[in-house]
Amino acid sequence: GLVYSNLGKNKEALEKHEESLRIKVKNLGHDHMDVATSLRNIGDVYEKLGENETAAAKYEEFARIKRKVLGEDLEVAAALDQLSHLYHLMGNTAVAEAKYEEASRMQKALLLGQDGGADS
C-alpha cells in the first residue's frame, strides 16, 4: 500500500492497506500495534483523498490502540496533533483545540520526563 501511496495511486493504496488490515486483525486481534499502523496508513490515504472525516476516524482508532498498548507516547501525541488539524479543517474548532491541548500536554510530559525535567 505504501508504494502505491507514494506513487499517488490512492485507490490501489487503499485497497492494499485495507487488505493488510483484514489479515492483521484476523491473525493478531484488533488491539495490536501492527493493526494500529495499518489504520494510520489508511487514514493517511483518506486524508490525501480529502475525506477528512474518514481519516479522522482511522486516526482516532490508531491513537486508541497505541495508547492501550503503549500508554502515552510521542506517536500518540503526533496522532492527536494530526487529529487537531483535521478537525480544524472540518470546522470543529472545539474538538480541534481539545486534541491540540491533549497532544501538547502529552509531548511536554514525555519530553520533560525524558530529559530529567525542566530544572536540568
Protein Blocks (a to p, Z undefined) as FASTA:
>chain_A
ZZmmmnopaklmmmmmmmmmmmmmmmnojkbfklmmmmmmmmmmmmmnopaklmmmmmmm
mmmmmmmmnopafklmmmmmmmmmmmmmnopaklmmmmmmmmmmmmmmmmmmmnopjkZZ
